[in-house]
Amino acid sequence: MTGYLYQCELALLELAERGWSDPTVEVRMELLDDIEFLDADTHTPRELLQSKHREAAGPMSETGKDFWRSVASWIDALKALAEPSAAALPLLRLVSTQVAPEETFFLLLRNGPDRDVRGALARMERIASDADGPVTTAKDRALFMGLPPERRYELVNAMVIHDGAPVMSDLNPSLAKELGITPSDHAEAALDAIKGWWYRMSVELLERRDPQRMRASVGAQELACLRDEVLQRYMEKDLPITEALRNLTEAEIAGYGDQLVVSQMRWIDLPEDEIAMHLRSYHHARAQRSEWLRTFKITPERLEEYERELHYEWERTFRRYTRRLRGATPDTERQEVGQEVLDDTMDKVAGKPARHGSTTAAWIGHGTLHGLADQADTVHPDRALGWHPDYTDLCKQRGEQDQ
């Protein structure tokens, strides 16, 4: 029973692993072989996989049933494929929880620099033709030796031995890794949900008597879609807020007095109590973003992308409010426009998530914008922002005064 369950979970593991490099790959079970991986365009097998699970791992046997029955199964499967040419022969892979001993042909059929097909073939032929070999594999060995010599070579050349595979009880960590499930309080629930879906898919792949439930195959793209839905449902979606939002002390507010972020707000004649309110968001958002980066809750690349998204909202608002201004527009009106730019931009970014699919506190976006305003005199123009319609000129004048 464990062997059958292992076959199902191994198919899931292999499909998840292959999906990262080839999202078009499809899998089916128990048609030509235990597990088959198909070409998405032609639906012909790229690989036939034999799954062998043994709780007591032990050594693989050159005369054992696991191997020679796999060989016989492959020979029969290739006949069903109308004897493909060597160029079209699918990969023939044996995955076993047992370990290949030294001085066996199994080692010569592993992938890697020590692979030796002709050496493995010569040893297999000696063992297969031994009249004193086990009766339990005599029929399978005779089937192999009944092939023409060139066909025996093609068959062995297509074989790959994957020994020492994890046993059933050790599969979960590998499954979680290949499915992109990171350690969290909900990781086990997410993995169980994906495995539950997969067992339903396995029944549909294996149940061929009921046309309503029968499936031809399951694709890596279908698995990826299900995985994304499950992870969004089970994994922690919101970035943790570790900063306690509080009013700043007078000393903390005074500490920002000479910074550009404050000048930007004074240029639009913002009242001091509102400046203090905005500085609170700026102060705590800066600390929270640093904490997220320090504890690997978000990547620097995603934070930069988040800032670009906020900058885009500011730019749309800024252009809409300033396009009606002319050179003769009084400064008081320009300040009022700046206040409208500030207020409207803050409203627009309040719901922007720092991480897609999550919810982010509004003050994170507000404070992040003020962080960009604080750098308007030093960053590239595509990253600079301000509230006053003439903030770029005001930044230059401020810089000249500081020199």
C-alpha positions as CSV (number, residue, x, y, z in Angstrom):
1,M,0.0,0.0,0.0
2,T,2.8,2.4,0.9
3,G,4.4,1.7,-2.5
4,Y,1.2,2.8,-4.3
5,L,1.0,6.0,-2.2
6,Y,4.7,6.6,-2.8
7,Q,4.1,6.4,-6.5
8,C,1.4,9.1,-6.3
9,E,3.5,11.4,-4.2
10,L,6.6,10.9,-6.2
11,A,4.7,11.9,-9.3
12,L,3.6,15.1,-7.5
13,L,7.2,15.8,-6.5
14,E,8.6,15.2,-9.9
15,L,5.9,17.3,-11.6
16,A,6.6,20.2,-9.2
17,E,10.3,20.0,-9.7
18,R,10.0,19.9,-13.5
19,G,7.5,22.7,-13.6
20,W,10.1,25.3,-12.6
21,S,12.1,24.7,-15.8
22,D,9.3,23.4,-18.1
23,P,5.8,24.6,-17.2
24,T,4.3,22.7,-20.2
25,V,5.2,19.3,-19.0
26,E,2.4,16.8,-18.2
27,V,2.2,13.6,-16.1
28,R,0.1,10.5,-16.3
29,M,0.2,7.3,-14.3
30,E,-0.2,3.5,-14.9
31,L,-0.7,3.6,-18.6
32,L,2.6,2.6,-20.1
33,D,4.5,2.8,-16.8
34,D,4.2,3.7,-13.2
35,I,4.7,7.4,-14.0
36,E,5.1,9.0,-17.4
37,F,6.1,12.6,-18.4
38,L,4.6,13.7,-21.7
39,D,5.5,16.2,-24.4
40,A,2.8,18.8,-24.2
41,D,2.5,19.1,-28.0
42,T,2.6,15.5,-29.1
43,H,1.4,13.9,-25.8
44,T,4.1,11.2,-26.3
45,P,6.2,10.1,-23.4
46,R,9.5,11.9,-22.8
47,E,10.2,9.7,-19.8
48,L,8.9,6.4,-18.4
49,L,9.6,6.1,-14.7
50,Q,9.5,3.0,-12.5
51,S,8.9,3.7,-8.8
52,K,10.3,1.3,-6.2
53,H,9.7,1.9,-2.5
54,R,11.3,-0.2,0.2
55,E,11.0,0.9,3.8
56,A,14.1,-1.0,4.8
57,A,16.3,0.7,2.2
58,G,19.1,-1.9,1.9
59,P,21.1,-2.5,-1.3
60,M,19.8,-2.9,-4.8
61,S,20.3,-6.3,-6.3
62,E,21.6,-6.9,-9.8
63,T,19.5,-10.1,-10.0
64,G,16.5,-8.7,-8.1
65,K,12.9,-8.4,-9.2
66,D,12.8,-4.6,-8.9
67,F,15.2,-4.1,-11.7
68,W,14.5,-6.9,-14.1
69,R,10.7,-6.4,-13.9
70,S,11.3,-2.8,-14.7
71,V,13.3,-3.8,-17.8
72,A,10.5,-6.1,-18.9
73,S,8.0,-3.3,-18.3
74,W,10.0,-0.9,-20.5
75,I,10.4,-3.5,-23.3
76,D,6.6,-4.0,-23.3
77,A,5.9,-0.2,-23.1
78,L,8.2,0.5,-26.1
79,K,6.4,-2.1,-28.1
80,A,3.2,-0.2,-27.4
81,L,4.9,2.9,-28.7
82,A,5.5,1.1,-32.0
83,E,9.2,0.5,-31.3
84,P,10.5,4.1,-31.4
85,S,13.9,4.6,-32.9
86,A,16.9,5.3,-30.7
87,A,16.6,9.0,-31.4
88,A,12.9,9.0,-30.2
89,L,13.4,6.6,-27.3
90,P,12.1,8.1,-24.0
91,L,14.2,8.3,-20.9
92,L,13.8,5.1,-18.9
93,R,14.3,6.0,-15.2
94,L,14.2,3.7,-12.2
95,V,13.7,5.6,-8.9
96,S,14.5,3.4,-5.9
97,T,14.7,4.1,-2.1
98,Q,17.4,1.4,-2.0
99,V,21.1,2.2,-2.6
100,A,23.3,0.9,-5.4
101,P,26.2,-1.1,-4.0
102,E,29.8,-0.7,-5.3
103,E,30.9,-2.7,-8.3
104,T,27.4,-3.0,-9.7
105,F,26.1,-1.9,-13.1
106,F,23.7,0.4,-11.3
107,L,26.5,2.8,-10.6
108,L,27.4,2.8,-14.3
109,L,23.8,3.9,-15.2
110,R,23.6,6.9,-12.9
111,N,23.7,10.3,-14.5
112,G,27.2,11.9,-14.2
113,P,30.8,11.6,-15.3
114,D,31.1,8.0,-14.3
115,R,28.3,6.8,-16.5
116,D,29.4,3.9,-18.7
117,V,26.6,2.4,-20.9
118,R,28.7,-0.2,-22.6
119,G,30.2,-1.4,-19.3
120,A,26.8,-1.6,-17.8
121,L,25.4,-3.5,-20.8
122,A,28.2,-6.1,-20.8
123,R,27.6,-6.8,-17.1
124,M,23.8,-6.9,-17.6
125,E,24.2,-9.4,-20.4
126,R,26.4,-11.7,-18.3
127,I,23.9,-11.6,-15.5
128,A,20.9,-12.0,-17.8
129,S,22.3,-15.0,-19.5
130,D,23.4,-16.8,-16.3
131,A,21.5,-20.1,-16.2
132,D,21.9,-20.3,-12.5
133,G,20.2,-16.9,-11.9
134,P,17.1,-16.6,-9.9
135,V,14.0,-18.3,-11.2
136,T,11.9,-15.3,-10.2
137,T,13.5,-13.1,-12.9
138,A,14.4,-15.8,-15.5
139,K,11.5,-14.8,-17.8
140,D,12.4,-11.1,-17.6
141,R,16.1,-11.7,-18.2
142,A,15.3,-13.9,-21.2
143,L,13.1,-11.1,-22.6
144,F,16.0,-8.8,-22.5
145,M,18.5,-11.2,-24.1
146,G,15.9,-11.9,-26.8
147,L,16.4,-8.4,-28.1
148,P,18.8,-7.8,-31.0
149,P,22.2,-6.6,-29.7
150,E,21.8,-3.1,-31.1
151,R,18.4,-2.8,-29.5
152,R,19.8,-3.9,-26.1
153,Y,22.3,-1.1,-26.3
154,E,19.6,1.4,-27.2
155,L,17.5,0.3,-24.3
156,V,20.4,0.4,-21.8
157,N,21.5,3.8,-23.2
158,A,18.1,5.2,-22.3
159,M,18.2,3.9,-18.7
160,V,19.0,6.1,-15.7
161,I,19.2,4.7,-12.2
162,H,18.2,7.1,-9.4
163,D,19.0,5.2,-6.2
164,G,18.8,6.4,-2.6
165,A,15.6,8.3,-3.1
166,P,13.8,9.5,0.1
167,V,11.3,7.0,1.6
168,M,7.7,7.9,2.0
169,S,8.0,9.4,5.5
170,D,10.8,11.8,4.2
171,L,9.0,13.1,1.2
172,N,7.3,16.1,2.7
173,P,10.3,18.4,3.1
174,S,11.2,17.8,-0.6
175,L,7.6,18.4,-1.6
176,A,7.4,21.6,0.3
177,K,10.7,22.9,-1.2
178,E,9.6,22.1,-4.8
179,L,6.2,23.6,-4.2
180,G,7.7,26.8,-2.9
181,I,6.1,26.4,0.6
182,T,8.4,28.2,3.1
183,P,8.4,27.5,6.8
184,S,5.5,29.1,8.6
185,D,2.7,28.3,11.0
186,H,0.5,27.4,8.0
187,A,3.1,25.4,6.0
188,E,1.7,22.0,7.0
189,A,-1.9,23.0,6.2
190,A,-0.8,24.4,2.8
191,L,1.0,21.2,1.9
192,D,-1.9,19.0,3.1
193,A,-4.3,21.0,0.9
194,I,-2.1,20.5,-2.2
195,K,-1.6,16.8,-1.5
196,G,-5.4,16.4,-1.0
197,W,-6.0,17.9,-4.4
198,W,-3.3,15.8,-5.9
199,Y,-4.8,12.5,-4.6
200,R,-8.1,13.5,-6.2
201,M,-6.2,14.1,-9.5
202,S,-4.5,10.7,-9.0
203,V,-7.8,8.9,-8.7
204,E,-9.0,10.6,-11.9
205,L,-5.8,9.5,-13.7
206,L,-6.1,5.9,-12.4
207,E,-9.9,5.4,-12.7
208,R,-10.4,4.6,-16.4
209,R,-13.7,2.8,-16.1
210,D,-15.7,6.0,-15.5
211,P,-15.4,8.4,-18.5
212,Q,-16.8,11.2,-16.4
213,R,-13.9,11.1,-13.9
214,M,-11.1,10.0,-16.3
215,R,-8.3,12.4,-17.0
216,A,-5.6,12.0,-19.6
217,S,-2.9,13.9,-17.7
218,V,-2.2,16.7,-15.3
219,G,0.1,19.6,-16.3
220,A,2.6,21.5,-14.4
221,Q,0.7,24.7,-15.1
222,E,-2.4,23.3,-13.5
223,L,-0.3,22.4,-10.4
224,A,1.3,25.9,-10.3
225,C,-2.1,27.5,-10.4
226,L,-3.4,25.4,-7.6
227,R,-0.2,26.0,-5.6
228,D,-0.6,29.8,-5.9
229,E,-4.2,29.7,-4.8
230,V,-3.4,27.5,-1.8
231,L,-0.4,29.6,-0.7
232,Q,-2.4,32.8,-0.9
233,R,-5.1,31.2,1.2
234,Y,-2.9,29.5,3.8
235,M,0.4,31.4,4.0
236,E,0.8,34.6,5.9
237,K,-0.2,37.4,3.5
238,D,0.3,40.6,5.4
239,L,3.7,42.0,6.3
240,P,4.0,42.1,10.1
241,I,3.6,45.6,11.7
242,T,6.1,45.7,14.6
243,E,6.1,49.5,14.9
244,A,3.6,51.0,17.4
245,L,2.2,54.2,15.8
246,R,2.5,57.0,18.4
247,N,2.8,60.7,18.4
248,L,6.4,61.9,18.2
249,T,7.9,63.9,21.1
250,E,8.9,67.5,20.6
251,A,12.5,66.5,20.6
252,E,11.9,63.9,17.8
253,I,10.0,66.4,15.7
254,A,12.8,69.0,16.2
255,G,15.3,66.5,15.1
256,Y,13.7,66.5,11.6
257,G,13.6,70.3,11.5
258,D,16.4,70.8,9.0
259,Q,15.5,67.9,6.7
260,L,14.1,68.4,3.3
261,V,11.0,66.4,4.2
262,V,10.0,69.2,6.5
263,S,11.0,72.0,4.1
264,Q,8.7,70.3,1.4
265,M,5.7,70.7,3.7
266,R,6.6,74.2,4.8
267,W,6.8,75.3,1.2
268,I,3.1,74.6,0.9
269,D,2.4,76.4,4.1
270,L,1.3,73.3,6.0
271,P,0.4,74.0,9.7
272,E,3.0,72.7,12.2
273,D,0.5,70.3,13.8
274,E,-0.1,68.7,10.3
275,I,3.7,68.6,9.7
276,A,4.0,66.7,13.0
277,M,1.3,64.2,11.9
278,H,3.1,63.5,8.6
279,L,6.4,63.2,10.4
280,R,4.9,60.5,12.5
281,S,4.1,58.4,9.4
282,Y,7.6,59.2,8.0
283,H,9.3,58.2,11.2
284,H,7.5,54.9,11.8
285,A,7.4,53.9,8.1
286,R,11.1,54.3,7.8
287,A,11.7,52.1,10.9
288,Q,9.2,49.5,9.7
289,R,10.7,49.1,6.3
290,S,14.1,48.7,7.9
291,E,12.8,46.0,10.1
292,W,11.2,44.2,7.2
293,L,14.5,44.2,5.3
294,R,16.5,43.2,8.4
295,T,14.3,40.2,9.1
296,F,13.9,39.2,5.4
297,K,10.2,39.8,5.3
298,I,10.5,41.7,2.0
299,T,13.2,42.1,-0.6
300,P,14.9,45.4,-1.5
301,E,13.8,44.9,-5.1
302,R,10.1,44.7,-4.0
303,L,10.5,47.8,-1.8
304,E,11.9,49.7,-4.8
305,E,9.0,48.5,-6.9
306,Y,6.6,49.6,-4.2
307,E,8.2,53.1,-4.2
308,R,7.9,53.3,-8.0
309,E,4.2,52.4,-7.7
310,L,3.7,55.2,-5.1
311,H,5.7,57.6,-7.2
312,Y,3.4,56.9,-10.2
313,E,0.3,57.9,-8.1
314,W,2.1,61.1,-7.0
315,E,3.0,62.0,-10.6
316,R,-0.5,61.5,-12.0
317,T,-1.9,63.7,-9.2
318,F,0.9,66.3,-9.4
319,R,0.4,66.8,-13.2
320,R,-3.3,67.0,-12.9
321,Y,-3.2,69.8,-10.4
322,T,-0.3,71.8,-11.8
323,R,-1.1,71.8,-15.5
324,R,-3.5,74.7,-15.0
325,L,-0.9,76.9,-13.4
326,R,0.8,79.8,-15.2
327,G,3.9,81.8,-14.3
328,A,1.8,84.7,-12.9
329,T,-0.2,82.4,-10.6
330,P,0.2,83.9,-7.0
331,D,2.3,81.9,-4.6
332,T,-0.6,81.5,-2.2
333,E,-2.5,79.7,-4.9
334,R,0.5,77.6,-5.7
335,Q,0.7,76.6,-2.1
336,E,-2.9,75.7,-2.0
337,V,-2.3,73.5,-5.1
338,G,0.6,71.9,-3.3
339,Q,-1.7,71.0,-0.3
340,E,-4.2,69.5,-2.7
341,V,-1.4,67.4,-4.3
342,L,-0.3,66.2,-0.9
343,D,-3.8,65.4,0.4
344,D,-4.9,63.7,-2.8
345,T,-1.7,61.6,-3.2
346,M,-2.0,60.4,0.4
347,D,-5.5,59.3,-0.2
348,K,-4.5,57.4,-3.4
349,V,-1.6,55.5,-1.9
350,A,-3.3,54.5,1.3
351,G,-4.5,51.2,-0.1
352,K,-1.3,50.3,-2.0
353,P,0.1,47.0,-0.7
354,A,3.8,46.8,0.0
355,R,3.6,43.1,-1.1
356,H,1.1,41.9,-3.7
357,G,-1.9,40.1,-2.3
358,S,-1.4,41.7,1.2
359,T,-2.9,44.6,3.1
360,T,-0.5,47.4,4.2
361,A,-1.2,50.0,6.8
362,A,-2.0,53.4,5.2
363,W,0.8,55.1,7.1
364,I,3.4,52.9,5.5
365,G,2.5,54.4,2.1
366,H,2.3,57.9,3.5
367,G,5.6,57.7,5.2
368,T,7.3,56.1,2.2
369,L,6.2,59.0,0.1
370,H,7.7,61.5,2.6
371,G,10.8,59.4,2.4
372,L,11.0,60.0,-1.3
373,A,10.2,63.7,-0.8
374,D,13.2,63.9,1.6
375,Q,15.5,62.7,-1.2
376,A,14.2,65.0,-3.9
377,D,17.4,66.9,-4.1
378,T,19.7,63.9,-4.4
379,V,17.9,61.2,-6.4
380,H,17.4,60.8,-10.2
381,P,14.6,63.0,-11.5
382,D,12.5,59.9,-12.2
383,R,12.5,59.2,-8.4
384,A,12.1,62.8,-7.1
385,L,8.8,64.1,-5.9
386,G,7.4,67.1,-4.0
387,W,4.2,68.9,-3.2
388,H,4.8,72.6,-4.2
389,P,4.4,73.1,-8.0
390,D,7.9,74.6,-8.0
391,Y,9.5,72.1,-5.7
392,T,12.4,71.4,-8.1
393,D,13.4,75.1,-8.1
394,L,12.9,75.3,-4.4
395,C,15.2,72.3,-3.8
396,K,17.9,73.9,-5.9
397,Q,17.6,77.2,-4.0
398,R,17.8,75.3,-0.7
399,G,20.9,73.5,-1.9
400,E,22.6,76.7,-2.9
401,Q,21.8,78.2,0.5
402,D,23.4,75.3,2.3
403,Q,26.7,75.6,0.4
